[in-house]
Structure formats: C-alpha cells, structure tokens
C-alpha cells in the first residue's frame, strides 16, 4: 500500500515540477515569440503582456489546460483510456504541425525523466503506449499524469503547469532582449488575475468544447522554422 504523501513533500513536488531546472525540454520553446521579435512586431513589456494574455486566454487555457485537467482526472481514477482520449483530442485541436511535434517531443522527454524519478505503473504503461503509437504523449497530458504521480492535487498540477509555461516564455523574452529580469518578474505578478481566470474557466470546458483563436501567433509559429537563425526550437 502506498504511504500518504506529506504536505511538505507535496510542496516540494510542486516546486520541482514547476522549476525550469526540471529537464522536460519545454524551455527550448518560444511559441512564436522569437519570430515576432525578429520581424520587429513585438517590442517591450506591454507587447509581451498582450502576447502572453492572448496565448493564455485564447489557446492554453482553452486547449492545453482543458486536456490536462481531464487527463489528471482520468489518471486519478485509474482510467488510462481517459488519458489517451485527452491526448487524442488535444492532438486534433492543435492545428500547427510544428507545435504538435514539439509538444510530442517535450511530452516524451517529460515521461522519460518522470519514469526515472518516480515509480508508477501508469508511467510504465504510457511508455509502452508511446512505443506502440497508442498515445501521442503531448506535454500537457503527460504533465497531468506526472503531477498525479508526484502527489500533487489537480489544482496544484494546473498551477505548476502554468507557472512552468509562463516562466519558460519569460525566460525566452529575456534571452531575446524583449525585457530584463526585473521586468519579467513584474509581468509574472501582473498575470496572476489571468491565471486565476483561466483556471476557473478551463475546469468547466469539456474535451469536445476545446477551442483556440490566436491566428497572428499561429502564423508566427509556422514561420519560425524558416528563420535564418534561431535560439529556440519553435
């Protein structure tokens, strides 16, 4: 029988999963930010906040986060079919091919690291599913299962995912000289109401109701691979 996880252990797991030190590969992604900066279509802190809010409210909060929540619930109830369904639905909803590819690579990297860190039968099964092609292993879906395995609640798993996502993009913005370190911390704090809002909204969206509307950013993501020089994978 598994021993109950202490509150301190849960807090440590939350910090571990949301830290950029955790090697899932997500830090290599700019989600179109690098293309917009090189095209001189995004300048400074105000533009960056608009970019992040659009991504959070019109894509991440209505697709990735929805799939994560449903995958977590499936994992918590021992229903891996529900986890696979969330993965399939998110794959179908993710229209940009490069985004699907990087989500798969990041998800499989996360699964590999998690399987070496925590021992859990669901991780073993998902590794087998990845080999046989039964699951795409998209990052938000795998993150949900890993959060459950690490002993996090559904709410804490959601927050860990969002913090990791935003911190990764703010790190990209710093490397691209859009903002400095102090400005990045200010932006992170200012996004708190947006994070709270999308958490509440995502909890009420079914897999079939997922949607996204970020055409400007989607085009930037598609154009990214054609840049003459790149710091990020996408």
Secondary structure in CASP SS format (residue, H / E / C, confidence):
PFRMAT SS
TARGET T0000
AUTHOR 0000-0000-0000
METHOD secondary structure of the structure
MODEL  1
X C 1.00
X C 1.00
X C 1.00
X C 1.00
X C 1.00
X C 1.00
X H 1.00
X H 1.00
X H 1.00
X H 1.00
X H 1.00
X H 1.00
X H 1.00
X H 1.00
X H 1.00
X H 1.00
X H 1.00
X H 1.00
X C 1.00
X C 1.00
X C 1.00
X C 1.00
X C 1.00
X C 1.00
X C 1.00
X H 1.00
X H 1.00
X H 1.00
X C 1.00
X C 1.00
X C 1.00
X C 1.00
X H 1.00
X H 1.00
X H 1.00
X H 1.00
X H 1.00
X H 1.00
X C 1.00
X C 1.00
X C 1.00
X C 1.00
X C 1.00
X H 1.00
X H 1.00
X H 1.00
X H 1.00
X H 1.00
X H 1.00
X H 1.00
X H 1.00
X H 1.00
X H 1.00
X H 1.00
X H 1.00
X H 1.00
X H 1.00
X H 1.00
X H 1.00
X H 1.00
X H 1.00
X H 1.00
X H 1.00
X H 1.00
X H 1.00
X H 1.00
X H 1.00
X H 1.00
X H 1.00
X H 1.00
X H 1.00
X H 1.00
X H 1.00
X H 1.00
X H 1.00
X H 1.00
X C 1.00
X C 1.00
X C 1.00
X H 1.00
X H 1.00
X H 1.00
X H 1.00
X H 1.00
X H 1.00
X H 1.00
X H 1.00
X H 1.00
X H 1.00
X H 1.00
X H 1.00
X H 1.00
X H 1.00
X C 1.00
X C 1.00
X C 1.00
X H 1.00
X H 1.00
X H 1.00
X H 1.00
X H 1.00
X H 1.00
X H 1.00
X H 1.00
X H 1.00
X H 1.00
X H 1.00
X H 1.00
X H 1.00
X H 1.00
X H 1.00
X H 1.00
X H 1.00
X H 1.00
X H 1.00
X H 1.00
X H 1.00
X C 1.00
X C 1.00
X C 1.00
X H 1.00
X H 1.00
X H 1.00
X H 1.00
X H 1.00
X H 1.00
X H 1.00
X H 1.00
X H 1.00
X H 1.00
X H 1.00
X H 1.00
X C 1.00
X C 1.00
X C 1.00
X C 1.00
X C 1.00
X C 1.00
X H 1.00
X H 1.00
X H 1.00
X H 1.00
X H 1.00
X H 1.00
X H 1.00
X H 1.00
X H 1.00
X H 1.00
X H 1.00
X C 1.00
X C 1.00
X C 1.00
X C 1.00
X H 1.00
X H 1.00
X H 1.00
X H 1.00
X H 1.00
X H 1.00
X H 1.00
X H 1.00
X H 1.00
X H 1.00
X H 1.00
X H 1.00
X H 1.00
X H 1.00
X H 1.00
X H 1.00
X H 1.00
X H 1.00
X H 1.00
X H 1.00
X H 1.00
X H 1.00
X C 1.00
X C 1.00
X C 1.00
X C 1.00
X C 1.00
X H 1.00
X H 1.00
X H 1.00
X H 1.00
X H 1.00
X H 1.00
X H 1.00
X H 1.00
X H 1.00
X H 1.00
X C 1.00
X H 1.00
X H 1.00
X H 1.00
X H 1.00
X H 1.00
X H 1.00
X H 1.00
X H 1.00
X H 1.00
X H 1.00
X H 1.00
X C 1.00
X C 1.00
X C 1.00
X C 1.00
X H 1.00
X H 1.00
X H 1.00
X C 1.00
X C 1.00
X C 1.00
X C 1.00
X C 1.00
X H 1.00
X H 1.00
X H 1.00
X H 1.00
X H 1.00
X H 1.00
X H 1.00
X H 1.00
X H 1.00
X H 1.00
X C 1.00
X C 1.00
X C 1.00
X C 1.00
X C 1.00
X C 1.00
X C 1.00
X C 1.00
X C 1.00
X C 1.00
END
